[in-house]
Amino acid sequence: MLTFEEKWEKVLACDATYDGQFYTAVKTTGIYCRPSCRSRKPKRENVDFYETKAEAESSGFRPCKRCQPEVDRSPASALVHDVTAFVLTHYKWPLKLEEIAEHVSLSPFYVERTFTQATGETPRRLLEKVRIDKAAHLLRTTDMSNLAICYEVGFQTPSNFYRVFRRLKGCSPSMYRKGGADESLIVRDSRHRSV
């Protein structure tokens, strides 16, 4: 699913999207956390990742008192976990809401409404975020062309890839590869964009 580097990026960003998908265990403290935990970040070499709470606990780690990874945060947490896991596994496919709903054996309407209420974003937005996260990782760690990355992460058209990338990262893929966005370009571009 995710490489060590990708998981580490999510931990540094305190990305709640990946909560429940993996757990961060810190060897020096004996504590495991959610990816979104706001506690001080450990040194990279002191970190192990586990897919489940049970794996972390059986390896001798105890839950963090700050982020409380052992506690389910909402009644919809199982649905959110299942939808997120499915998207992380199948992000390269041209996924539709109906396929996600079929996977969790619920109606598309119920999945979208419940997922959106629990997370603040639709399953479609989650899919876009996962694809762009994967693209950003590839841009920084490989020499693949932007077009190859576009198709590798599941976008069907380059125009949609560039539009979504700019919306989520604030710059073009080429700019991101060079180290980020030129703030003046983002400000100028946002003033000319129609709402």
C-alpha positions in Angstrom: 0.0 0.0 0.0 2.2 2.8 1.2 6.0 2.8 1.4 7.9 3.7 4.5 8.7 7.1 2.9 5.1 7.8 2.1 4.0 6.9 5.6 6.7 9.1 7.1 5.5 12.1 4.9 2.0 11.6 6.2 3.2 11.6 9.8 5.2 14.8 9.3 2.1 16.4 7.7 -0.2 15.1 10.6 -2.5 13.8 7.8 -5.7 12.5 9.4 -6.7 10.9 6.1 -4.5 8.0 6.9 -5.7 7.5 10.5 -6.6 3.8 10.9 -4.6 2.8 7.8 -1.3 2.5 9.8 0.2 3.4 13.1 3.5 5.0 14.0 5.5 3.3 16.8 8.4 5.1 18.4 11.1 2.7 19.6 12.6 5.2 22.2 9.3 5.9 24.0 7.4 2.6 23.5 4.3 4.5 22.2 2.3 4.2 19.1 0.2 7.0 17.5 -2.2 7.8 14.7 -0.6 9.5 11.6 -2.4 12.7 12.6 -0.9 12.9 16.1 0.3 16.5 16.9 2.9 15.3 19.4 6.6 16.2 18.7 7.9 14.2 15.8 10.4 11.5 16.6 13.6 11.0 14.7 13.0 8.9 11.6 15.4 6.2 12.6 13.3 5.6 15.8 10.1 4.9 13.9 8.4 1.6 12.9 5.1 1.4 11.2 2.3 -1.2 11.9 -0.8 -1.9 9.9 -3.0 -2.5 13.0 -3.2 -1.5 16.7 -3.0 -5.1 17.6 0.4 -5.5 15.8 1.8 -2.5 17.6 0.6 -3.6 21.0 1.8 -7.2 20.5 5.3 -5.7 19.7 5.3 -4.0 23.1 4.0 -0.5 22.3 1.3 1.3 24.3 -1.2 3.9 22.9 -0.4 7.6 22.9 -2.3 9.5 25.5 -2.6 12.5 23.3 -4.1 11.1 20.1 -5.6 7.9 21.7 -5.2 5.6 18.7 -7.1 2.8 20.5 -10.3 4.8 20.6 -12.7 4.9 17.7 -13.7 8.5 17.1 -17.1 8.2 15.6 -19.8 5.6 14.9 -18.9 5.9 11.2 -15.2 5.1 11.8 -15.6 1.5 10.4 -17.1 2.8 7.2 -14.4 5.6 6.9 -11.7 3.0 7.4 -13.1 0.6 4.8 -13.7 3.3 2.2 -10.2 4.7 2.8 -8.5 1.3 2.6 -10.4 0.5 -0.6 -9.4 3.8 -2.2 -5.7 3.4 -1.1 -5.6 -0.1 -2.6 -7.5 0.8 -5.9 -6.6 4.4 -6.6 -5.2 3.5 -10.0 -8.6 2.3 -11.2 -11.2 4.6 -12.7 -13.2 4.2 -9.5 -16.9 5.2 -9.2 -18.9 5.8 -6.1 -21.0 2.7 -6.9 -17.9 0.5 -6.9 -16.8 1.8 -3.5 -20.4 1.4 -2.1 -20.5 -2.2 -3.5 -17.3 -3.0 -1.7 -18.7 -1.9 1.7 -22.2 -3.4 0.9 -24.1 -0.1 1.3 -25.9 2.2 -1.0 -23.9 4.9 -2.8 -26.1 7.6 -1.3 -25.5 6.4 2.3 -21.7 5.9 1.7 -21.3 9.4 0.4 -23.4 11.1 3.0 -21.9 9.2 6.0 -18.3 9.5 4.7 -18.7 13.2 4.1 -20.3 13.9 7.5 -17.5 11.9 9.2 -14.5 13.3 7.3 -15.6 16.6 5.7 -14.8 15.4 2.2 -16.5 13.1 -0.3 -15.0 9.8 -1.3 -14.2 11.4 -4.7 -12.2 14.1 -3.0 -10.4 11.4 -1.0 -9.5 9.6 -4.2 -8.2 12.8 -5.7 -6.1 13.5 -2.6 -4.6 10.0 -2.6 -3.8 10.2 -6.3 -2.1 13.6 -5.9 -0.2 12.4 -2.8 1.1 9.5 -4.8 2.0 11.8 -7.7 3.8 14.3 -5.4 5.8 11.4 -4.0 6.8 10.2 -7.5 7.6 13.7 -8.6 10.1 14.1 -5.8 11.6 10.6 -5.8 11.7 9.5 -9.5 12.5 11.0 -12.9 9.2 9.8 -14.5 7.6 12.4 -16.8 4.6 14.3 -15.6 2.5 12.5 -18.2 3.7 9.0 -17.0 2.9 10.0 -13.4 -0.5 11.2 -14.4 -1.5 7.8 -15.8 0.5 5.9 -13.1 -1.6 7.4 -10.3 -4.9 6.8 -12.0 -5.9 10.0 -13.8 -7.6 9.4 -17.2 -6.7 12.8 -18.7 -3.7 15.1 -18.2 -5.9 18.2 -18.0 -7.7 16.8 -15.0 -4.4 15.7 -13.4 -3.0 19.3 -13.8 -6.2 20.9 -12.6 -6.5 18.7 -9.5 -2.8 18.9 -8.7 -2.8 22.7 -8.9 -5.9 22.9 -6.6 -4.4 20.6 -4.0 -0.8 21.6 -4.1 -1.0 25.2 -5.2 1.3 24.8 -8.1 1.9 22.7 -11.3 3.6 19.3 -11.1 6.7 20.7 -12.7 7.0 23.5 -10.1 6.4 21.0 -7.3 9.2 18.8 -8.7 11.5 21.9 -8.5 10.8 22.4 -4.9 7.4 24.1 -4.6 5.4 26.9 -5.8 6.3 30.5 -6.5 4.0 32.4 -4.1 3.6 35.3 -6.5 2.3 33.0 -9.2 -0.2 31.4 -6.9 -1.5 34.9 -5.7 -1.7 36.2 -9.3 -3.4 33.0 -10.6 -6.0 33.0 -7.8 -6.9 36.6 -8.6 -7.6 35.8 -12.3 -9.6 32.6 -11.5 -13.3 32.8 -11.8 -15.4 31.7 -8.9 
